[in-house]
Amino acid sequence: MDDGGILFDETTWKTHILTASAALVYETLIEQGGGNAVTMDEAAQVVRDTLDLDPETPDIAQLLAMLTTLGVIRR
């Protein structure tokens, strides 16, 4: 999918299509956690400091909420 990606949630059978930017955030958080979920504070810091994005903008906040639902970010 160009530079984007697709995530499939086996528990809900929902498919999530990621833009290139969303895929980059996802991949960066997976790397940061070493394959394990990161905390929301860690995710916000990575988004802000590593990717130079504002974690409180509506689009990024929505992405982080989705990644929380998928277990990439733990509550």
Secondary structure, DSSP 8 states (H G I E B T S, - for coil): -TT-EEEEETTTTEEEEE-HHHHHHHHHHHHHTTTS-EEHHHHHHIIIIIS---TTSHHHHHHHHHHHHTTSEE-
